């Protein structure tokens, strides 16, 4: 590893390659987050109650494997670095599991369906962890320059917003086109395509990035020691809380989106129209993070502002619909996505800075372990959001592929607008307490360098 990583300028091709890694992540995980729940209920024929139970159970699984993978990646030592080799090996294997997750037939018995769903989903979660934790940690290993990290995360977020927009626009039409009347076949073929994209993007990221941050001498750290060090890292704990709320709000709403357009608006194809309207605001919003960071000098404060404006915009969407008041509906949709994209860039940009703060505060540096708990916070939020949605819909009488009752329609509508709107405001309040600004960070880096 090279010294002087504070002043390392990351090449443009490396920033692009790192951004492509998140393109791959979204062609896997955002596809799963947006479409797997409705695939389970409306195509595979599994009850909402079983889906809700799976989402909760999988988070207990995450609680075990996330810290383990984070610690293992910290202990990995190869000529390619600590984190990059995981992308090369784990991404193709996870792509295969993604395909198997959607290789499911609605004619199987209910018991076979539930067993298959549980096994494939838990393996998929593990595979994604093996890719995403090293990938997320890699940013902090590429440079210690706070401005360069902001730029790297901007490339990441812009790339992610493009990928999400493309996925949301093309997936529903592709299900119909590739399926030829069979949604099960359509989902499977899409999983094959998206799995190949997932693997290719991470292999490209592996090949064009470089780890330069100096690795500290080998430390044998117990779990208790690492948890105690994390508890002393106040910026990090705020970031974990922010990720928990982020996962709860984002994935709960995303899982609800296709239900919203199918049953509230009455046309699933409107989901693609909605996605088309928000893709440009997504890209612009993600690119605006460096501007907000320069104005505030505090990544957490920037994330807080973006979260507040996202919440206000989403709450306002409740009063409009795509069928009756399309102009105002799509206007607030575009605003919500613009501000969300800025938040998405900011919330991930704070993580590597928290690692430096933790090393300065406690003398311990365990990048992968810390990113693992960030990832776990996000996934726990995802589990709560999706399982609560499924449980409430089941309780209110949801029936797949049928006209829904008024209680179900009300839940679906509020879950797309007012509920996430309120949660984004709560997220904004939490992130106001993030105090690690640019001036303090640079002093911390200077002191760390003097210690070495």
TORKOL-4160 file (C-alpha; in steps of 0.2 Angstrom, whole numbers, padded with zeros to 4 digits, m for minus):
452
<pt num="1" X="0000" Y="0000" Z="0000"/>
<pt num="2" X="0006" Y="0018" Z="m0003"/>
<pt num="3" X="0008" Y="0031" Z="0010"/>
<pt num="4" X="0002" Y="0049" Z="0009"/>
<pt num="5" X="m0015" Y="0043" Z="0004"/>
<pt num="6" X="m0022" Y="0059" Z="0011"/>
<pt num="7" X="m0016" Y="0068" Z="m0005"/>
<pt num="8" X="m0020" Y="0053" Z="m0017"/>
<pt num="9" X="m0030" Y="0059" Z="m0033"/>
<pt num="10" X="m0041" Y="0045" Z="m0039"/>
<pt num="11" X="m0040" Y="0043" Z="m0058"/>
<pt num="12" X="m0056" Y="0046" Z="m0068"/>
<pt num="13" X="m0057" Y="0028" Z="m0074"/>
<pt num="14" X="m0056" Y="0022" Z="m0056"/>
<pt num="15" X="m0071" Y="0034" Z="m0051"/>
<pt num="16" X="m0081" Y="0027" Z="m0066"/>
<pt num="17" X="m0076" Y="0009" Z="m0062"/>
<pt num="18" X="m0082" Y="0012" Z="m0044"/>
<pt num="19" X="m0098" Y="0019" Z="m0049"/>
<pt num="20" X="m0101" Y="0004" Z="m0061"/>
<pt num="21" X="m0100" Y="m0007" Z="m0045"/>
<pt num="22" X="m0116" Y="0002" Z="m0039"/>
<pt num="23" X="m0124" Y="m0001" Z="m0056"/>
<pt num="24" X="m0121" Y="m0019" Z="m0053"/>
<pt num="25" X="m0127" Y="m0018" Z="m0035"/>
<pt num="26" X="m0143" Y="m0011" Z="m0041"/>
<pt num="27" X="m0146" Y="m0023" Z="m0055"/>
<pt num="28" X="m0146" Y="m0036" Z="m0041"/>
<pt num="29" X="m0152" Y="m0028" Z="m0025"/>
<pt num="30" X="m0164" Y="m0014" Z="m0031"/>
<pt num="31" X="m0172" Y="m0027" Z="m0043"/>
<pt num="32" X="m0174" Y="m0038" Z="m0028"/>
<pt num="33" X="m0181" Y="m0024" Z="m0017"/>
<pt num="34" X="m0193" Y="m0017" Z="m0030"/>
<pt num="35" X="m0199" Y="m0033" Z="m0038"/>
<pt num="36" X="m0196" Y="m0049" Z="m0027"/>
<pt num="37" X="m0210" Y="m0046" Z="m0015"/>
<pt num="38" X="m0223" Y="m0044" Z="m0029"/>
<pt num="39" X="m0215" Y="m0059" Z="m0038"/>
<pt num="40" X="m0217" Y="m0070" Z="m0022"/>
<pt num="41" X="m0236" Y="m0065" Z="m0019"/>
<pt num="42" X="m0243" Y="m0062" Z="m0037"/>
<pt num="43" X="m0232" Y="m0074" Z="m0047"/>
<pt num="44" X="m0225" Y="m0088" Z="m0036"/>
<pt num="45" X="m0241" Y="m0088" Z="m0026"/>
<pt num="46" X="m0234" Y="m0086" Z="m0008"/>
<pt num="47" X="m0245" Y="m0078" Z="0006"/>
<pt num="48" X="m0241" Y="m0061" Z="0012"/>
<pt num="49" X="m0239" Y="m0068" Z="0030"/>
<pt num="50" X="m0225" Y="m0080" Z="0024"/>
<pt num="51" X="m0216" Y="m0066" Z="0015"/>
<pt num="52" X="m0217" Y="m0055" Z="0030"/>
<pt num="53" X="m0210" Y="m0069" Z="0041"/>
<pt num="54" X="m0196" Y="m0072" Z="0029"/>
<pt num="55" X="m0190" Y="m0054" Z="0028"/>
<pt num="56" X="m0189" Y="m0054" Z="0047"/>
<pt num="57" X="m0180" Y="m0070" Z="0048"/>
<pt num="58" X="m0167" Y="m0065" Z="0035"/>
<pt num="59" X="m0162" Y="m0050" Z="0046"/>
<pt num="60" X="m0157" Y="m0062" Z="0060"/>
<pt num="61" X="m0146" Y="m0071" Z="0047"/>
<pt num="62" X="m0139" Y="m0054" Z="0042"/>
<pt num="63" X="m0135" Y="m0050" Z="0060"/>
<pt num="64" X="m0123" Y="m0065" Z="0059"/>
<pt num="65" X="m0116" Y="m0064" Z="0042"/>
<pt num="66" X="m0113" Y="m0046" Z="0040"/>
<pt num="67" X="m0101" Y="m0043" Z="0054"/>
<pt num="68" X="m0092" Y="m0060" Z="0049"/>
<pt num="69" X="m0090" Y="m0055" Z="0031"/>
<pt num="70" X="m0084" Y="m0037" Z="0037"/>
<pt num="71" X="m0071" Y="m0045" Z="0048"/>
<pt num="72" X="m0065" Y="m0057" Z="0035"/>
<pt num="73" X="m0063" Y="m0044" Z="0022"/>
<pt num="74" X="m0052" Y="m0034" Z="0035"/>
<pt num="75" X="m0041" Y="m0049" Z="0037"/>
<pt num="76" X="m0039" Y="m0052" Z="0018"/>
<pt num="77" X="m0022" Y="m0049" Z="0012"/>
<pt num="78" X="m0018" Y="m0051" Z="m0006"/>
<pt num="79" X="m0008" Y="m0042" Z="m0019"/>
<pt num="80" X="m0024" Y="m0035" Z="m0025"/>
<pt num="81" X="m0028" Y="m0028" Z="m0008"/>
<pt num="82" X="m0041" Y="m0032" Z="0005"/>
<pt num="83" X="m0058" Y="m0029" Z="m0003"/>
<pt num="84" X="m0056" Y="m0030" Z="m0022"/>
<pt num="85" X="m0053" Y="m0049" Z="m0023"/>
<pt num="86" X="m0071" Y="m0051" Z="m0015"/>
<pt num="87" X="m0078" Y="m0043" Z="m0030"/>
<pt num="88" X="m0070" Y="m0054" Z="m0042"/>
<pt num="89" X="m0075" Y="m0070" Z="m0034"/>
<pt num="90" X="m0091" Y="m0067" Z="m0025"/>
<pt num="91" X="m0100" Y="m0057" Z="m0039"/>
<pt num="92" X="m0102" Y="m0071" Z="m0052"/>
<pt num="93" X="m0107" Y="m0084" Z="m0038"/>
<pt num="94" X="m0121" Y="m0071" Z="m0032"/>
<pt num="95" X="m0127" Y="m0068" Z="m0050"/>
<pt num="96" X="m0130" Y="m0087" Z="m0051"/>
<pt num="97" X="m0140" Y="m0087" Z="m0035"/>
<pt num="98" X="m0150" Y="m0072" Z="m0041"/>
<pt num="99" X="m0156" Y="m0082" Z="m0056"/>
<pt num="100" X="m0160" Y="m0097" Z="m0045"/>
<pt num="101" X="m0171" Y="m0086" Z="m0034"/>
<pt num="102" X="m0182" Y="m0082" Z="m0048"/>
<pt num="103" X="m0181" Y="m0100" Z="m0055"/>
<pt num="104" X="m0197" Y="m0105" Z="m0046"/>
<pt num="105" X="m0213" Y="m0112" Z="m0052"/>
<pt num="106" X="m0231" Y="m0108" Z="m0046"/>
<pt num="107" X="m0237" Y="m0126" Z="m0048"/>
<pt num="108" X="m0226" Y="m0132" Z="m0033"/>
<pt num="109" X="m0234" Y="m0136" Z="m0017"/>
<pt num="110" X="m0235" Y="m0122" Z="m0004"/>
<pt num="111" X="m0222" Y="m0131" Z="0008"/>
<pt num="112" X="m0210" Y="m0133" Z="m0007"/>
<pt num="113" X="m0213" Y="m0114" Z="m0012"/>
<pt num="114" X="m0209" Y="m0108" Z="0006"/>
<pt num="115" X="m0194" Y="m0119" Z="0008"/>
<pt num="116" X="m0187" Y="m0114" Z="m0009"/>
<pt num="117" X="m0190" Y="m0096" Z="m0005"/>
<pt num="118" X="m0182" Y="m0096" Z="0012"/>
<pt num="119" X="m0166" Y="m0106" Z="0006"/>
<pt num="120" X="m0163" Y="m0096" Z="m0010"/>
<pt num="121" X="m0167" Y="m0079" Z="m0002"/>
<pt num="122" X="m0155" Y="m0082" Z="0013"/>
<pt num="123" X="m0141" Y="m0088" Z="0001"/>
<pt num="124" X="m0144" Y="m0073" Z="m0010"/>
<pt num="125" X="m0143" Y="m0061" Z="0005"/>
<pt num="126" X="m0126" Y="m0069" Z="0010"/>
<pt num="127" X="m0119" Y="m0068" Z="m0008"/>
<pt num="128" X="m0124" Y="m0049" Z="m0009"/>
<pt num="129" X="m0116" Y="m0046" Z="0008"/>
<pt num="130" X="m0100" Y="m0054" Z="0001"/>
<pt num="131" X="m0100" Y="m0042" Z="m0013"/>
<pt num="132" X="m0108" Y="m0026" Z="m0006"/>
<pt num="133" X="m0098" Y="m0024" Z="0011"/>
<pt num="134" X="m0081" Y="m0025" Z="0002"/>
<pt num="135" X="m0087" Y="m0014" Z="m0012"/>
<pt num="136" X="m0093" Y="m0001" Z="0000"/>
<pt num="137" X="m0077" Y="m0002" Z="0011"/>
<pt num="138" X="m0067" Y="0000" Z="m0005"/>
<pt num="139" X="m0070" Y="0019" Z="m0006"/>
<pt num="140" X="m0061" Y="0022" Z="0010"/>
<pt num="141" X="m0046" Y="0012" Z="0004"/>
<pt num="142" X="m0044" Y="0021" Z="m0012"/>
<pt num="143" X="m0040" Y="0038" Z="m0004"/>
<pt num="144" X="m0041" Y="0048" Z="0013"/>
<pt num="145" X="m0044" Y="0064" Z="0004"/>
<pt num="146" X="m0061" Y="0070" Z="0009"/>
<pt num="147" X="m0065" Y="0080" Z="m0007"/>
<pt num="148" X="m0059" Y="0064" Z="m0018"/>
<pt num="149" X="m0071" Y="0053" Z="m0007"/>
<pt num="150" X="m0085" Y="0065" Z="m0010"/>
<pt num="151" X="m0082" Y="0064" Z="m0029"/>
<pt num="152" X="m0080" Y="0045" Z="m0029"/>
<pt num="153" X="m0097" Y="0044" Z="m0019"/>
<pt num="154" X="m0105" Y="0056" Z="m0032"/>
<pt num="155" X="m0100" Y="0045" Z="m0046"/>
<pt num="156" X="m0107" Y="0030" Z="m0036"/>
<pt num="157" X="m0123" Y="0039" Z="m0033"/>
<pt num="158" X="m0126" Y="0046" Z="m0051"/>
<pt num="159" X="m0122" Y="0028" Z="m0058"/>
<pt num="160" X="m0134" Y="0021" Z="m0046"/>
<pt num="161" X="m0148" Y="0033" Z="m0050"/>
<pt num="162" X="m0146" Y="0029" Z="m0069"/>
<pt num="163" X="m0146" Y="0011" Z="m0065"/>
<pt num="164" X="m0162" Y="0012" Z="m0054"/>
<pt num="165" X="m0170" Y="0023" Z="m0067"/>
<pt num="166" X="m0167" Y="0010" Z="m0081"/>
<pt num="167" X="m0172" Y="m0005" Z="m0070"/>
<pt num="168" X="m0189" Y="0004" Z="m0066"/>
<pt num="169" X="m0192" Y="0009" Z="m0083"/>
<pt num="170" X="m0188" Y="m0007" Z="m0093"/>
<pt num="171" X="m0192" Y="m0021" Z="m0080"/>
<pt num="172" X="m0211" Y="m0021" Z="m0082"/>
<pt num="173" X="m0212" Y="m0020" Z="m0101"/>
<pt num="174" X="m0198" Y="m0034" Z="m0101"/>
<pt num="175" X="m0208" Y="m0045" Z="m0091"/>
<pt num="176" X="m0222" Y="m0045" Z="m0104"/>
<pt num="177" X="m0210" Y="m0045" Z="m0119"/>
<pt num="178" X="m0199" Y="m0059" Z="m0113"/>
<pt num="179" X="m0212" Y="m0069" Z="m0104"/>
<pt num="180" X="m0224" Y="m0071" Z="m0119"/>
<pt num="181" X="m0239" Y="m0072" Z="m0108"/>
<pt num="182" X="m0229" Y="m0080" Z="m0093"/>
<pt num="183" X="m0224" Y="m0068" Z="m0079"/>
<pt num="184" X="m0214" Y="m0083" Z="m0072"/>
<pt num="185" X="m0203" Y="m0085" Z="m0087"/>
<pt num="186" X="m0202" Y="m0066" Z="m0089"/>
<pt num="187" X="m0195" Y="m0063" Z="m0072"/>
<pt num="188" X="m0183" Y="m0078" Z="m0074"/>
<pt num="189" X="m0175" Y="m0071" Z="m0090"/>
<pt num="190" X="m0174" Y="m0054" Z="m0083"/>
<pt num="191" X="m0164" Y="m0062" Z="m0068"/>
<pt num="192" X="m0152" Y="m0070" Z="m0080"/>
<pt num="193" X="m0149" Y="m0053" Z="m0089"/>
<pt num="194" X="m0147" Y="m0043" Z="m0073"/>
<pt num="195" X="m0136" Y="m0056" Z="m0065"/>
<pt num="196" X="m0124" Y="m0055" Z="m0080"/>
<pt num="197" X="m0124" Y="m0036" Z="m0078"/>
<pt num="198" X="m0121" Y="m0038" Z="m0059"/>
<pt num="199" X="m0106" Y="m0049" Z="m0062"/>
<pt num="200" X="m0098" Y="m0039" Z="m0076"/>
<pt num="201" X="m0099" Y="m0022" Z="m0067"/>
<pt num="202" X="m0090" Y="m0029" Z="m0052"/>
<pt num="203" X="m0077" Y="m0037" Z="m0062"/>
<pt num="204" X="m0074" Y="m0021" Z="m0071"/>
<pt num="205" X="m0073" Y="m0012" Z="m0054"/>
<pt num="206" X="m0060" Y="m0024" Z="m0048"/>
<pt num="207" X="m0050" Y="m0022" Z="m0063"/>
<pt num="208" X="m0049" Y="m0003" Z="m0063"/>
<pt num="209" X="m0048" Y="0002" Z="m0045"/>
<pt num="210" X="m0033" Y="0002" Z="m0033"/>
<pt num="211" X="m0032" Y="0001" Z="m0014"/>
<pt num="212" X="m0019" Y="0014" Z="m0008"/>
<pt num="213" X="m0023" Y="0018" Z="0011"/>
<pt num="214" X="m0010" Y="0010" Z="0022"/>
<pt num="215" X="m0015" Y="m0005" Z="0031"/>
<pt num="216" X="m0012" Y="m0005" Z="0050"/>
<pt num="217" X="m0001" Y="m0018" Z="0058"/>
<pt num="218" X="m0011" Y="m0034" Z="0061"/>
<pt num="219" X="m0023" Y="m0032" Z="0075"/>
<pt num="220" X="m0031" Y="m0047" Z="0084"/>
<pt num="221" X="m0047" Y="m0039" Z="0090"/>
<pt num="222" X="m0061" Y="m0047" Z="0099"/>
<pt num="223" X="m0079" Y="m0044" Z="0094"/>
<pt num="224" X="m0082" Y="m0035" Z="0111"/>
<pt num="225" X="m0067" Y="m0024" Z="0108"/>
<pt num="226" X="m0073" Y="m0019" Z="0091"/>
<pt num="227" X="m0091" Y="m0016" Z="0097"/>
<pt num="228" X="m0085" Y="m0005" Z="0111"/>
<pt num="229" X="m0074" Y="0005" Z="0099"/>
<pt num="230" X="m0089" Y="0008" Z="0088"/>
<pt num="231" X="m0100" Y="0014" Z="0102"/>
<pt num="232" X="m0087" Y="0027" Z="0106"/>
<pt num="233" X="m0088" Y="0033" Z="0088"/>
<pt num="234" X="m0102" Y="0046" Z="0089"/>
<pt num="235" X="m0102" Y="0051" Z="0070"/>
<pt num="236" X="m0102" Y="0032" Z="0066"/>
<pt num="237" X="m0117" Y="0028" Z="0077"/>
<pt num="238" X="m0127" Y="0043" Z="0070"/>
<pt num="239" X="m0123" Y="0036" Z="0052"/>
<pt num="240" X="m0129" Y="0018" Z="0058"/>
<pt num="241" X="m0145" Y="0026" Z="0064"/>
<pt num="242" X="m0147" Y="0036" Z="0048"/>
<pt num="243" X="m0145" Y="0020" Z="0038"/>
<pt num="244" X="m0158" Y="0010" Z="0048"/>
<pt num="245" X="m0171" Y="0024" Z="0044"/>
<pt num="246" X="m0165" Y="0025" Z="0026"/>
<pt num="247" X="m0167" Y="0006" Z="0024"/>
<pt num="248" X="m0184" Y="0006" Z="0033"/>
<pt num="249" X="m0191" Y="0021" Z="0022"/>
<pt num="250" X="m0183" Y="0017" Z="0005"/>
<pt num="251" X="m0186" Y="m0002" Z="0004"/>
<pt num="252" X="m0203" Y="m0001" Z="0012"/>
<pt num="253" X="m0209" Y="0012" Z="m0001"/>
<pt num="254" X="m0200" Y="0003" Z="m0015"/>
<pt num="255" X="m0209" Y="m0014" Z="m0011"/>
<pt num="256" X="m0225" Y="m0004" Z="m0011"/>
<pt num="257" X="m0223" Y="0005" Z="m0028"/>
<pt num="258" X="m0228" Y="m0008" Z="m0040"/>
<pt num="259" X="m0243" Y="m0012" Z="m0029"/>
<pt num="260" X="m0247" Y="0006" Z="m0029"/>
<pt num="261" X="m0248" Y="0008" Z="m0048"/>
<pt num="262" X="m0256" Y="m0009" Z="m0050"/>
<pt num="263" X="m0270" Y="m0007" Z="m0037"/>
<pt num="264" X="m0272" Y="0011" Z="m0033"/>
<pt num="265" X="m0269" Y="0019" Z="m0050"/>
<pt num="266" X="m0276" Y="0004" Z="m0059"/>
<pt num="267" X="m0262" Y="0001" Z="m0071"/>
<pt num="268" X="m0245" Y="m0007" Z="m0068"/>
<pt num="269" X="m0238" Y="0001" Z="m0084"/>
<pt num="270" X="m0239" Y="0018" Z="m0075"/>
<pt num="271" X="m0224" Y="0012" Z="m0064"/>
<pt num="272" X="m0213" Y="0013" Z="m0080"/>
<pt num="273" X="m0220" Y="0031" Z="m0084"/>
<pt num="274" X="m0217" Y="0036" Z="m0066"/>
<pt num="275" X="m0199" Y="0030" Z="m0067"/>
<pt num="276" X="m0196" Y="0039" Z="m0084"/>
<pt num="277" X="m0201" Y="0056" Z="m0076"/>
<pt num="278" X="m0190" Y="0054" Z="m0061"/>
<pt num="279" X="m0174" Y="0047" Z="m0069"/>
<pt num="280" X="m0167" Y="0064" Z="m0075"/>
<pt num="281" X="m0170" Y="0072" Z="m0057"/>
<pt num="282" X="m0162" Y="0057" Z="m0050"/>
<pt num="283" X="m0146" Y="0060" Z="m0059"/>
<pt num="284" X="m0145" Y="0079" Z="m0057"/>
<pt num="285" X="m0149" Y="0077" Z="m0038"/>
<pt num="286" X="m0135" Y="0065" Z="m0035"/>
<pt num="287" X="m0123" Y="0076" Z="m0044"/>
<pt num="288" X="m0128" Y="0091" Z="m0033"/>
<pt num="289" X="m0121" Y="0083" Z="m0017"/>
<pt num="290" X="m0104" Y="0091" Z="m0019"/>
<pt num="291" X="m0112" Y="0108" Z="m0020"/>
<pt num="292" X="m0122" Y="0105" Z="m0004"/>
<pt num="293" X="m0106" Y="0099" Z="0004"/>
<pt num="294" X="m0096" Y="0114" Z="m0001"/>
<pt num="295" X="m0110" Y="0125" Z="0006"/>
<pt num="296" X="m0112" Y="0116" Z="0023"/>
<pt num="297" X="m0094" Y="0109" Z="0025"/>
<pt num="298" X="m0103" Y="0094" Z="0034"/>
<pt num="299" X="m0109" Y="0078" Z="0025"/>
<pt num="300" X="m0121" Y="0074" Z="0038"/>
<pt num="301" X="m0129" Y="0091" Z="0038"/>
<pt num="302" X="m0130" Y="0090" Z="0019"/>
<pt num="303" X="m0139" Y="0073" Z="0021"/>
<pt num="304" X="m0151" Y="0080" Z="0033"/>
<pt num="305" X="m0156" Y="0095" Z="0022"/>
<pt num="306" X="m0159" Y="0083" Z="0007"/>
<pt num="307" X="m0169" Y="0071" Z="0019"/>
<pt num="308" X="m0181" Y="0085" Z="0025"/>
<pt num="309" X="m0185" Y="0091" Z="0007"/>
<pt num="310" X="m0188" Y="0073" Z="0002"/>
<pt num="311" X="m0200" Y="0070" Z="0016"/>
<pt num="312" X="m0210" Y="0086" Z="0012"/>
<pt num="313" X="m0211" Y="0081" Z="m0007"/>
<pt num="314" X="m0217" Y="0064" Z="m0003"/>
<pt num="315" X="m0230" Y="0069" Z="0009"/>
<pt num="316" X="m0237" Y="0081" Z="m0004"/>
<pt num="317" X="m0239" Y="0067" Z="m0016"/>
<pt num="318" X="m0253" Y="0060" Z="m0006"/>
<pt num="319" X="m0265" Y="0074" Z="m0012"/>
<pt num="320" X="m0263" Y="0070" Z="m0031"/>
<pt num="321" X="m0263" Y="0054" Z="m0042"/>
<pt num="322" X="m0256" Y="0050" Z="m0059"/>
<pt num="323" X="m0273" Y="0047" Z="m0067"/>
<pt num="324" X="m0282" Y="0062" Z="m0060"/>
<pt num="325" X="m0269" Y="0076" Z="m0057"/>
<pt num="326" X="m0254" Y="0069" Z="m0067"/>
<pt num="327" X="m0245" Y="0086" Z="m0068"/>
<pt num="328" X="m0244" Y="0089" Z="m0050"/>
<pt num="329" X="m0241" Y="0071" Z="m0046"/>
<pt num="330" X="m0226" Y="0069" Z="m0057"/>
<pt num="331" X="m0219" Y="0086" Z="m0052"/>
<pt num="332" X="m0219" Y="0081" Z="m0033"/>
<pt num="333" X="m0212" Y="0064" Z="m0039"/>
<pt num="334" X="m0198" Y="0072" Z="m0048"/>
<pt num="335" X="m0194" Y="0084" Z="m0033"/>
<pt num="336" X="m0194" Y="0069" Z="m0021"/>
<pt num="337" X="m0182" Y="0059" Z="m0032"/>
<pt num="338" X="m0171" Y="0074" Z="m0034"/>
<pt num="339" X="m0169" Y="0077" Z="m0015"/>
<pt num="340" X="m0168" Y="0059" Z="m0012"/>
<pt num="341" X="m0153" Y="0056" Z="m0024"/>
<pt num="342" X="m0144" Y="0070" Z="m0015"/>
<pt num="343" X="m0147" Y="0061" Z="0001"/>
<pt num="344" X="m0142" Y="0045" Z="m0006"/>
<pt num="345" X="m0125" Y="0052" Z="m0011"/>
<pt num="346" X="m0122" Y="0061" Z="0006"/>
<pt num="347" X="m0127" Y="0046" Z="0017"/>
<pt num="348" X="m0114" Y="0035" Z="0009"/>
<pt num="349" X="m0101" Y="0048" Z="0009"/>
<pt num="350" X="m0100" Y="0050" Z="0028"/>
<pt num="351" X="m0095" Y="0031" Z="0031"/>
<pt num="352" X="m0077" Y="0031" Z="0026"/>
<pt num="353" X="m0074" Y="0048" Z="0036"/>
<pt num="354" X="m0082" Y="0039" Z="0051"/>
<pt num="355" X="m0068" Y="0026" Z="0050"/>
<pt num="356" X="m0054" Y="0039" Z="0051"/>
<pt num="357" X="m0063" Y="0047" Z="0066"/>
<pt num="358" X="m0064" Y="0030" Z="0074"/>
<pt num="359" X="m0045" Y="0026" Z="0071"/>
<pt num="360" X="m0041" Y="0044" Z="0079"/>
<pt num="361" X="m0053" Y="0041" Z="0094"/>
<pt num="362" X="m0049" Y="0023" Z="0098"/>
<pt num="363" X="m0033" Y="0018" Z="0089"/>
<pt num="364" X="m0042" Y="0004" Z="0080"/>
<pt num="365" X="m0045" Y="0004" Z="0061"/>
<pt num="366" X="m0057" Y="m0010" Z="0055"/>
<pt num="367" X="m0065" Y="m0003" Z="0039"/>
<pt num="368" X="m0074" Y="m0019" Z="0034"/>
<pt num="369" X="m0081" Y="m0022" Z="0051"/>
<pt num="370" X="m0088" Y="m0005" Z="0053"/>
<pt num="371" X="m0096" Y="m0005" Z="0035"/>
<pt num="372" X="m0104" Y="m0022" Z="0040"/>
<pt num="373" X="m0114" Y="m0013" Z="0053"/>
<pt num="374" X="m0119" Y="0001" Z="0042"/>
<pt num="375" X="m0125" Y="m0012" Z="0030"/>
<pt num="376" X="m0134" Y="m0022" Z="0043"/>
<pt num="377" X="m0143" Y="m0006" Z="0049"/>
<pt num="378" X="m0149" Y="m0003" Z="0031"/>
<pt num="379" X="m0154" Y="m0021" Z="0029"/>
<pt num="380" X="m0163" Y="m0021" Z="0046"/>
<pt num="381" X="m0173" Y="m0006" Z="0041"/>
<pt num="382" X="m0177" Y="m0015" Z="0024"/>
<pt num="383" X="m0183" Y="m0030" Z="0034"/>
<pt num="384" X="m0194" Y="m0019" Z="0045"/>
<pt num="385" X="m0201" Y="m0009" Z="0031"/>
<pt num="386" X="m0205" Y="m0024" Z="0019"/>
<pt num="387" X="m0211" Y="m0036" Z="0033"/>
<pt num="388" X="m0222" Y="m0022" Z="0041"/>
<pt num="389" X="m0230" Y="m0018" Z="0024"/>
<pt num="390" X="m0233" Y="m0037" Z="0020"/>
<pt num="391" X="m0240" Y="m0040" Z="0038"/>
<pt num="392" X="m0252" Y="m0025" Z="0037"/>
<pt num="393" X="m0258" Y="m0029" Z="0019"/>
<pt num="394" X="m0261" Y="m0047" Z="0025"/>
<pt num="395" X="m0271" Y="m0041" Z="0040"/>
<pt num="396" X="m0281" Y="m0029" Z="0030"/>
<pt num="397" X="m0286" Y="m0043" Z="0018"/>
<pt num="398" X="m0275" Y="m0042" Z="0003"/>
<pt num="399" X="m0279" Y="m0055" Z="m0011"/>
<pt num="400" X="m0266" Y="m0056" Z="m0026"/>
<pt num="401" X="m0272" Y="m0051" Z="m0043"/>
<pt num="402" X="m0290" Y="m0046" Z="m0037"/>
<pt num="403" X="m0299" Y="m0030" Z="m0034"/>
<pt num="404" X="m0293" Y="m0024" Z="m0016"/>
<pt num="405" X="m0304" Y="m0018" Z="m0002"/>
<pt num="406" X="m0303" Y="0000" Z="0004"/>
<pt num="407" X="m0292" Y="m0004" Z="0019"/>
<pt num="408" X="m0279" Y="m0012" Z="0008"/>
<pt num="409" X="m0280" Y="0002" Z="m0005"/>
<pt num="410" X="m0277" Y="0015" Z="0009"/>
<pt num="411" X="m0262" Y="0006" Z="0016"/>
<pt num="412" X="m0254" Y="0005" Z="m0001"/>
<pt num="413" X="m0257" Y="0023" Z="m0004"/>
<pt num="414" X="m0251" Y="0030" Z="0013"/>
<pt num="415" X="m0236" Y="0018" Z="0011"/>
<pt num="416" X="m0231" Y="0027" Z="m0005"/>
<pt num="417" X="m0233" Y="0045" Z="0001"/>
<pt num="418" X="m0237" Y="0050" Z="0019"/>
<pt num="419" X="m0228" Y="0036" Z="0029"/>
<pt num="420" X="m0211" Y="0038" Z="0020"/>
<pt num="421" X="m0213" Y="0057" Z="0020"/>
<pt num="422" X="m0214" Y="0057" Z="0039"/>
<pt num="423" X="m0200" Y="0045" Z="0041"/>
<pt num="424" X="m0189" Y="0056" Z="0030"/>
<pt num="425" X="m0192" Y="0070" Z="0042"/>
<pt num="426" X="m0187" Y="0059" Z="0056"/>
<pt num="427" X="m0171" Y="0055" Z="0047"/>
<pt num="428" X="m0167" Y="0073" Z="0044"/>
<pt num="429" X="m0168" Y="0077" Z="0063"/>
<pt num="430" X="m0157" Y="0062" Z="0067"/>
<pt num="431" X="m0143" Y="0068" Z="0055"/>
<pt num="432" X="m0143" Y="0085" Z="0062"/>
<pt num="433" X="m0133" Y="0078" Z="0076"/>
<pt num="434" X="m0118" Y="0073" Z="0064"/>
<pt num="435" X="m0104" Y="0085" Z="0069"/>
<pt num="436" X="m0089" Y="0079" Z="0059"/>
<pt num="437" X="m0086" Y="0093" Z="0047"/>
<pt num="438" X="m0073" Y="0096" Z="0034"/>
<pt num="439" X="m0061" Y="0106" Z="0046"/>
<pt num="440" X="m0062" Y="0094" Z="0060"/>
<pt num="441" X="m0059" Y="0079" Z="0048"/>
<pt num="442" X="m0043" Y="0087" Z="0040"/>
<pt num="443" X="m0036" Y="0090" Z="0058"/>
<pt num="444" X="m0040" Y="0072" Z="0062"/>
<pt num="445" X="m0031" Y="0066" Z="0046"/>
<pt num="446" X="m0016" Y="0077" Z="0050"/>
<pt num="447" X="m0014" Y="0070" Z="0067"/>
<pt num="448" X="m0016" Y="0052" Z="0061"/>
<pt num="449" X="m0002" Y="0055" Z="0049"/>
<pt num="450" X="0009" Y="0062" Z="0062"/>
<pt num="451" X="0006" Y="0047" Z="0073"/>
<pt num="452" X="0012" Y="0036" Z="0059"/>
